[in-house]
């Protein structure tokens, strides 16, 4: 009996040591998250726009009225659900090594633990919305004005969706992530290659300390070409606003993210550790230790989840205008919320 108690005590000590070690490792990784989520500056810098003629005044007036009506219609639409988690991944257009600026990319990861679904929704930056306290503007201006908190409020007021927490990265992070995963393989059109090269040349003189032609690839003679893209090339490809529509732009972003996620699935524990050490210090988030622990438990079961992609606005539910020199999207937000609910809840 005495020997049995000793054995049980030893086993208990070993289990406790493993648990404490696991907690210590988890806290180590959480502690690596090194950047603060942007708070906003209250201003938005003027950005370069593709050439477009100003829309007629009557169309602009109709747009303003639609935004106002939508605000009233969306009141009370966003409800909290214990089985649904909305994590907004924000990519900011900072040229500095911080997390301030416009939200150039916004992808909402919605996890329905009850239905075993995950939906990756691209929120298009040009959606014309009402930003609380700042009037009407494009969606990507909300983060620049007031950081993540104001962006949450803007999405809830206009889209009728409550965002729980966010993850924020900048241009440099995207390039680092792709390089750390040894690049991505994508098929590009001839036009996409030309625009990507232009972005790479521009970034070599601003974001990256490199020669102007570093990373520029030959323009193919064929309509399409298969390329293995480096980090800065994948970033240039993702930022492309000049080939196709903004739907194509958000699709390019999801292609890069999807490839990176697939590569992560195949990484060994040693590789994941190395990636965490390199990349976590570049990420900002308002997720708590408890939030991340909950997400890790969900991720362990992610293979059983149905994965879907969605874009807001969905094709056929928006129209293009130019307002004050800005290319914007007038959106039927009610129709989009209905479609999103079907995707997430199946109703």
RAGIMO-V811432 format. One record per pair of residues at least 24 apart in sequence whose C-alpha atoms are under 10 Angstrom apart, sorted by sequence separation. I is the first residue (numbers start at 1). GAP is how many residues later the second one is. D is the distance in Angstrom with one decimal. If there is no record, write none. Layout:
BEGIN
I/GAP/D
I/GAP/D
END
This chain:
BEGIN
85/24/8.0
86/24/4.6
87/24/8.3
130/24/6.9
131/24/8.9
193/24/7.6
194/24/8.7
208/24/8.6
312/24/6.5
313/24/9.3
85/25/5.6
86/25/6.6
129/25/7.5
130/25/9.3
132/25/8.4
193/25/8.2
194/25/6.4
207/25/9.6
311/25/8.9
312/25/8.7
314/25/8.2
84/26/6.8
85/26/5.1
86/26/9.0
129/26/8.6
131/26/8.4
193/26/6.2
194/26/9.2
310/26/10.0
313/26/9.8
314/26/9.2
84/27/5.5
85/27/6.6
130/27/7.8
131/27/8.7
192/27/9.4
193/27/8.0
229/27/9.8
312/27/9.4
313/27/9.9
83/28/8.0
84/28/4.5
85/28/8.2
129/28/8.8
130/28/6.9
190/28/9.9
191/28/8.5
204/28/8.8
312/28/8.4
83/29/5.6
84/29/6.4
129/29/6.4
190/29/6.4
191/29/9.4
203/29/8.1
310/29/9.1
311/29/8.9
82/30/9.1
83/30/5.3
84/30/7.8
128/30/9.3
129/30/9.0
189/30/9.5
190/30/6.0
203/30/9.9
310/30/7.6
81/31/9.2
82/31/8.9
83/31/5.6
84/31/9.2
89/31/9.9
127/31/9.8
189/31/8.6
190/31/7.6
193/31/8.9
201/31/9.9
82/32/9.2
83/32/8.5
84/32/9.9
86/32/9.8
88/32/9.6
123/32/9.2
171/32/9.7
188/32/9.7
190/32/7.0
191/32/8.4
192/32/8.9
193/32/8.6
200/32/6.6
203/32/9.5
83/33/9.6
84/33/9.4
85/33/9.5
86/33/9.5
87/33/9.8
88/33/9.3
89/33/9.6
106/33/9.5
189/33/8.4
190/33/5.4
191/33/8.8
192/33/9.9
199/33/8.9
200/33/6.4
203/33/8.3
310/33/8.0
84/34/9.4
86/34/9.9
88/34/9.7
106/34/8.3
189/34/5.7
190/34/5.6
193/34/9.5
199/34/8.3
200/34/9.4
202/34/9.4
309/34/8.8
310/34/9.9
88/35/9.7
104/35/9.4
105/35/7.9
172/35/7.3
188/35/8.6
189/35/4.2
190/35/7.3
197/35/9.9
200/35/8.3
201/35/9.3
308/35/7.8
103/36/8.1
104/36/6.1
123/36/9.7
171/36/8.1
172/36/8.3
188/36/5.5
189/36/6.4
196/36/9.3
197/36/7.7
199/36/8.4
200/36/5.8
308/36/8.9
102/37/9.0
103/37/4.8
104/37/9.0
187/37/6.6
188/37/5.5
189/37/8.9
196/37/6.7
199/37/5.1
200/37/8.9
102/38/5.4
103/38/7.0
187/38/5.6
188/38/6.4
196/38/8.2
198/38/8.0
199/38/8.0
101/39/9.0
102/39/5.5
103/39/7.8
104/39/9.6
186/39/8.4
187/39/4.4
188/39/7.3
196/39/8.3
197/39/7.3
198/39/9.9
199/39/9.9
101/40/8.3
102/40/7.5
103/40/5.9
186/40/5.8
187/40/6.2
193/40/9.4
196/40/4.8
197/40/8.5
199/40/7.9
101/41/9.6
102/41/5.8
103/41/7.1
185/41/7.1
186/41/5.6
187/41/8.9
195/41/7.8
196/41/5.0
199/41/7.8
101/42/7.0
102/42/4.7
185/42/5.7
186/42/6.6
187/42/9.9
195/42/7.6
196/42/8.4
198/42/9.5
100/43/8.0
101/43/4.8
102/43/8.3
184/43/8.2
185/43/4.5
186/43/7.4
193/43/9.4
194/43/9.7
196/43/8.1
100/44/6.6
101/44/8.4
103/44/9.1
183/44/9.9
184/44/5.6
185/44/6.2
192/44/9.5
193/44/7.8
195/44/9.3
196/44/6.7
99/45/9.7
100/45/9.5
101/45/9.9
102/45/9.0
103/45/9.4
183/45/6.4
184/45/5.3
185/45/9.2
192/45/7.0
195/45/6.6
100/46/9.8
101/46/8.6
182/46/9.3
183/46/5.4
184/46/7.0
192/46/9.9
195/46/8.7
196/46/9.9
93/47/9.9
100/47/7.6
182/47/8.9
183/47/4.8
184/47/8.3
193/47/9.8
195/47/7.2
196/47/9.9
92/48/9.0
99/48/9.2
100/48/10.0
103/48/9.0
182/48/7.4
183/48/6.4
186/48/9.1
192/48/7.6
195/48/7.6
181/49/9.5
182/49/8.4
183/49/9.7
184/49/9.6
185/49/9.4
188/49/8.7
192/49/9.9
194/49/9.7
90/50/9.9
179/50/8.9
180/50/9.6
181/50/9.1
183/50/9.2
184/50/7.5
192/50/8.5
193/50/9.9
92/51/8.6
93/51/9.7
178/51/8.4
179/51/5.9
180/51/8.4
183/51/8.0
186/51/9.9
191/51/9.0
192/51/6.4
92/52/8.8
178/52/6.6
179/52/4.9
191/52/6.7
192/52/9.3
37/53/9.9
90/53/9.1
110/53/9.2
177/53/9.9
178/53/4.7
179/53/8.4
191/53/9.5
38/54/9.3
109/54/9.7
110/54/9.8
176/54/9.2
177/54/7.1
178/54/8.4
179/54/10.0
189/54/9.3
47/55/9.8
108/55/8.3
175/55/7.5
176/55/6.1
178/55/9.4
179/55/9.4
254/55/8.6
45/56/8.4
175/56/3.7
176/56/8.3
178/56/7.4
44/57/7.6
45/57/8.6
109/57/9.5
174/57/6.8
175/57/5.0
178/57/8.7
43/58/9.3
44/58/7.5
71/58/9.2
90/58/8.7
108/58/8.8
173/58/9.0
174/58/8.1
175/58/7.9
251/58/9.6
40/59/9.3
41/59/8.0
43/59/10.0
70/59/9.4
71/59/7.9
107/59/9.9
172/59/8.8
175/59/7.0
176/59/9.8
251/59/9.7
38/60/8.1
39/60/8.8
40/60/6.4
41/60/8.2
70/60/9.5
88/60/9.3
106/60/10.0
107/60/9.9
171/60/9.9
172/60/8.3
174/60/8.1
175/60/6.0
251/60/8.7
37/61/8.9
38/61/5.3
39/61/7.4
40/61/7.3
67/61/7.8
68/61/9.2
90/61/9.9
171/61/8.9
174/61/6.4
175/61/9.3
250/61/8.0
35/62/9.6
36/62/8.2
37/62/6.3
38/62/5.0
39/62/9.6
40/62/9.0
67/62/6.5
68/62/7.8
106/62/9.5
173/62/9.5
35/63/7.4
36/63/7.2
37/63/8.0
38/63/8.0
66/63/9.8
67/63/6.7
88/63/9.8
105/63/10.0
172/63/8.6
35/64/7.5
36/64/9.5
38/64/10.0
64/64/9.0
88/64/8.9
105/64/9.8
171/64/7.1
174/64/9.6
188/64/9.8
247/64/7.7
63/65/8.4
64/65/9.1
103/65/9.1
105/65/9.7
171/65/9.6
247/65/9.2
63/66/9.8
64/66/9.2
103/66/9.7
104/66/9.3
186/66/9.6
247/66/8.9
103/67/9.2
104/67/9.5
247/67/8.9
68/68/9.6
100/68/9.6
171/68/9.5
247/68/8.2
67/69/8.2
99/69/6.9
100/69/9.6
101/69/9.2
186/69/8.2
99/70/6.5
100/70/8.5
185/70/9.8
186/70/8.3
98/71/8.6
99/71/6.0
184/71/9.4
185/71/8.8
64/72/8.0
97/72/9.9
98/72/7.2
99/72/9.4
184/72/7.1
97/73/7.6
98/73/9.7
183/73/9.6
184/73/9.6
186/73/9.0
96/74/8.7
97/74/8.8
98/74/9.5
184/74/9.9
185/74/8.0
86/75/8.7
87/75/9.8
88/75/6.8
94/75/9.3
95/75/8.2
96/75/9.1
97/75/7.5
184/75/6.5
86/76/7.3
87/76/6.4
88/76/7.9
89/76/8.9
90/76/7.1
91/76/8.6
92/76/7.4
93/76/9.2
94/76/6.1
95/76/7.4
96/76/8.8
97/76/9.2
183/76/9.2
184/76/7.4
78/77/9.7
79/77/9.7
85/77/9.3
86/77/5.2
87/77/6.0
88/77/6.4
89/77/5.7
90/77/6.2
91/77/6.0
92/77/6.4
93/77/6.3
94/77/6.7
95/77/8.4
183/77/8.5
78/78/6.4
85/78/8.0
86/78/5.3
87/78/5.1
88/78/4.5
89/78/4.8
90/78/4.7
91/78/5.1
92/78/4.9
93/78/6.3
94/78/8.7
178/78/8.4
181/78/9.6
182/78/9.6
77/79/8.4
78/79/8.4
85/79/6.6
86/79/6.9
87/79/5.2
88/79/6.3
89/79/5.9
90/79/6.3
91/79/5.4
92/79/6.9
93/79/9.6
178/79/9.1
181/79/7.0
184/79/9.0
76/80/9.4
77/80/8.9
84/80/9.5
85/80/8.6
86/80/8.4
87/80/7.3
88/80/8.3
89/80/7.9
90/80/8.3
91/80/7.1
92/80/9.9
177/80/9.9
180/80/9.8
181/80/9.8
183/80/9.7
75/81/8.7
76/81/9.1
77/81/9.9
78/81/8.4
79/81/8.5
80/81/9.1
81/81/9.6
178/81/9.3
182/81/9.3
74/82/8.0
75/82/6.9
77/82/8.8
78/82/4.8
79/82/7.5
80/82/7.0
91/82/9.1
174/82/9.4
178/82/6.9
181/82/6.9
74/83/6.3
75/83/8.9
77/83/5.2
78/83/4.8
79/83/6.8
80/83/9.2
91/83/8.6
174/83/9.2
177/83/8.0
181/83/7.8
246/83/9.8
73/84/9.4
74/84/6.5
76/84/7.8
77/84/7.4
78/84/5.4
80/84/9.0
71/85/9.6
72/85/8.8
73/85/9.0
74/85/7.1
75/85/7.5
76/85/9.9
77/85/9.0
78/85/9.2
178/85/9.9
71/86/6.1
72/86/9.3
74/86/5.3
181/86/9.1
70/87/8.6
71/87/5.9
73/87/8.9
74/87/9.1
70/88/6.7
71/88/8.9
70/89/8.8
71/89/9.0
68/90/9.5
70/90/9.6
181/90/9.4
43/91/9.6
67/91/8.0
180/91/9.7
42/92/8.7
180/94/9.1
181/94/8.3
180/95/6.9
44/96/9.6
45/96/9.2
44/97/6.5
43/98/8.6
44/98/8.9
177/98/8.2
180/98/8.3
42/99/9.7
43/99/9.6
44/99/9.3
45/99/8.8
176/99/10.0
180/99/8.5
42/100/9.2
43/100/10.0
44/100/6.0
40/101/9.7
42/101/9.3
43/101/6.7
44/101/6.5
177/101/8.8
40/102/8.4
41/102/9.0
42/102/6.9
43/102/5.4
176/102/8.6
177/102/6.9
40/103/6.1
41/103/6.2
42/103/4.1
43/103/8.7
176/103/7.5
39/104/7.8
40/104/4.8
41/104/5.5
42/104/6.1
38/105/7.6
39/105/8.0
40/105/4.8
41/105/6.5
42/105/9.0
174/105/9.7
177/105/9.8
38/106/8.1
39/106/8.1
40/106/4.0
41/106/7.9
173/106/7.4
176/106/9.2
38/107/9.8
39/107/5.6
40/107/4.2
173/107/9.6
38/108/8.0
39/108/4.0
40/108/8.0
95/108/8.9
173/108/9.7
174/108/9.8
38/109/4.9
39/109/6.7
40/109/9.3
173/109/6.3
37/110/7.4
38/110/6.5
39/110/7.8
40/110/8.6
96/110/8.9
97/110/8.8
172/110/8.6
173/110/7.8
37/111/7.0
38/111/9.2
39/111/8.8
40/111/10.0
95/111/6.9
96/111/7.3
37/112/9.6
95/112/5.7
170/112/8.2
94/113/8.9
95/113/9.4
169/113/6.9
170/113/8.3
168/114/9.0
169/114/5.4
170/114/9.4
168/115/6.0
169/115/6.5
167/116/7.0
168/116/5.0
169/116/8.9
167/117/5.8
168/117/6.0
166/118/8.3
167/118/4.5
168/118/9.1
166/119/5.7
167/119/7.2
126/120/8.2
165/120/7.6
166/120/6.1
167/120/7.8
125/121/8.4
165/121/6.1
166/121/6.9
124/122/7.1
164/122/9.4
165/122/6.0
124/123/7.7
164/123/8.9
165/123/9.2
123/124/9.9
122/125/9.0
124/125/9.1
125/125/9.3
124/126/7.2
165/126/9.0
123/127/8.3
122/128/6.4
37/129/8.6
121/129/9.6
122/129/8.3
37/130/8.1
38/130/8.2
37/131/6.5
122/131/8.9
36/132/8.8
37/132/8.9
122/132/8.1
35/133/8.8
105/133/9.3
121/133/9.3
35/134/9.0
105/134/8.8
120/134/8.5
104/135/8.3
148/137/9.5
148/138/9.0
107/143/8.9
105/144/9.6
106/144/9.0
105/145/7.8
93/146/9.6
107/146/9.2
106/147/9.8
107/147/8.6
105/148/8.1
159/153/8.9
159/154/9.7
159/172/9.7
158/173/9.8
159/173/9.5
160/173/8.2
159/174/5.8
160/174/8.4
158/175/7.0
159/175/7.7
158/176/9.2
159/176/10.0
160/176/9.6
161/176/7.9
159/177/7.9
160/177/6.9
159/178/6.6
158/179/9.9
161/179/9.5
161/180/9.7
116/182/9.7
99/183/9.3
98/184/8.8
99/184/8.7
111/184/9.5
118/184/8.7
97/185/8.8
98/185/9.7
99/185/7.5
113/185/7.8
116/185/9.2
117/185/9.0
127/185/8.6
138/185/9.9
98/186/9.3
116/186/8.3
119/186/9.9
127/186/7.8
137/186/9.1
111/187/8.8
116/187/9.7
117/187/8.7
118/187/6.5
119/187/8.3
120/187/7.8
121/187/8.5
122/187/8.1
123/187/8.9
124/187/7.5
125/187/9.7
126/187/10.0
137/187/9.8
113/188/9.9
116/188/7.0
117/188/5.1
118/188/6.2
119/188/5.9
120/188/6.3
121/188/5.8
122/188/6.4
123/188/6.3
124/188/6.2
138/188/8.4
113/189/9.9
116/189/4.7
117/189/4.7
118/189/5.0
119/189/4.8
120/189/4.8
121/189/4.5
122/189/4.7
123/189/5.0
124/189/7.0
137/189/9.0
138/189/8.7
139/189/9.3
115/190/8.4
116/190/6.3
117/190/6.1
118/190/6.4
119/190/5.5
120/190/6.1
121/190/5.3
122/190/6.1
123/190/7.2
124/190/9.8
138/190/6.6
139/190/9.8
50/191/8.3
111/191/9.9
115/191/8.7
116/191/8.9
117/191/7.7
118/191/8.6
119/191/7.0
120/191/8.3
121/191/6.9
122/191/8.6
123/191/9.7
127/191/8.8
137/191/8.5
138/191/8.2
49/192/9.3
50/192/7.4
113/192/8.6
121/192/9.7
122/192/9.7
127/192/9.8
128/192/10.0
49/193/9.8
112/193/9.0
127/193/9.6
128/193/9.5
90/194/9.6
111/194/9.0
112/194/9.7
126/194/9.3
90/195/9.8
111/195/9.9
128/195/9.5
89/196/9.3
111/196/9.4
88/197/9.8
110/197/10.0
110/198/9.8
128/199/9.3
129/199/9.5
87/200/9.1
109/200/9.4
126/200/8.6
127/200/9.3
128/200/5.8
129/200/9.1
108/201/10.0
126/201/6.8
127/201/5.9
128/201/5.5
129/201/8.5
108/202/9.5
126/202/4.8
127/202/4.7
128/202/5.8
129/202/8.8
107/203/9.6
108/203/9.8
125/203/8.6
126/203/5.6
127/203/6.5
128/203/7.3
107/204/9.0
124/204/9.8
125/204/8.9
126/204/8.8
127/204/6.7
129/204/9.9
107/205/9.9
124/205/8.7
126/205/9.9
127/206/9.8
85/210/9.3
121/219/8.6
119/221/9.0
119/224/7.4
120/224/9.9
118/225/9.3
119/225/6.6
117/226/8.9
118/226/7.6
117/227/7.0
116/228/9.7
117/228/8.5
115/229/8.4
117/229/9.8
115/230/7.3
114/231/9.3
115/231/8.7
112/232/6.9
111/233/8.2
112/233/7.7
110/234/7.5
33/243/9.4
29/244/9.0
32/244/8.1
33/244/9.5
32/245/7.2
34/245/9.6
35/245/9.0
30/246/9.7
32/246/9.1
33/246/8.6
34/246/7.0
35/246/6.6
36/246/9.7
37/246/8.6
38/246/8.3
29/247/7.2
32/247/8.8
33/247/5.0
34/247/4.2
35/247/6.3
36/247/8.2
37/247/5.0
38/247/9.5
29/248/7.7
32/248/5.6
33/248/4.6
34/248/6.2
35/248/5.8
36/248/5.2
37/248/5.9
28/249/9.8
31/249/8.8
32/249/5.2
33/249/6.9
34/249/6.4
35/249/4.6
36/249/7.1
37/249/7.0
30/250/8.2
31/250/8.6
32/250/8.8
33/250/5.8
34/250/6.7
35/250/7.8
36/250/8.4
29/251/7.7
30/251/9.6
32/251/8.9
33/251/6.5
34/251/9.1
29/252/9.4
33/252/7.7
63/256/10.0
30/257/9.8
77/257/9.9
30/258/8.9
31/258/9.4
63/258/9.0
30/259/6.9
74/259/8.6
78/259/9.9
63/260/9.7
73/260/9.4
74/260/7.8
77/260/9.2
84/260/8.7
60/261/7.7
70/261/9.6
73/261/7.9
84/261/9.2
27/262/7.8
30/262/8.4
59/262/8.0
60/262/8.3
70/262/8.4
71/262/9.6
26/263/8.7
30/263/9.8
59/263/9.7
60/263/6.9
67/263/8.3
70/263/7.1
74/263/9.5
59/264/9.7
60/264/9.7
66/264/8.3
67/264/8.5
70/264/7.6
55/265/9.1
56/265/8.9
66/265/8.6
67/265/9.3
26/266/9.6
55/266/5.7
56/266/8.8
57/266/9.2
63/266/9.3
64/266/9.2
66/266/8.5
67/266/9.1
26/267/8.5
54/267/7.6
55/267/5.1
56/267/9.2
63/267/6.4
66/267/9.7
53/268/8.8
54/268/4.9
55/268/6.5
62/268/9.6
63/268/8.9
52/269/8.9
53/269/6.7
54/269/6.2
55/269/8.9
52/270/6.8
53/270/9.2
54/270/7.1
55/270/9.1
60/270/9.4
51/271/9.8
52/271/9.8
53/271/9.9
54/271/6.3
59/271/10.0
53/272/7.8
54/272/8.4
55/272/9.6
52/273/7.5
53/273/9.6
54/273/8.9
51/274/8.6
52/274/8.3
53/274/9.3
50/275/9.4
51/275/9.4
52/275/7.4
49/276/7.8
50/276/8.8
51/276/8.9
48/277/10.0
49/277/6.9
50/277/8.0
48/278/9.3
49/278/7.5
47/279/9.1
46/280/9.6
END
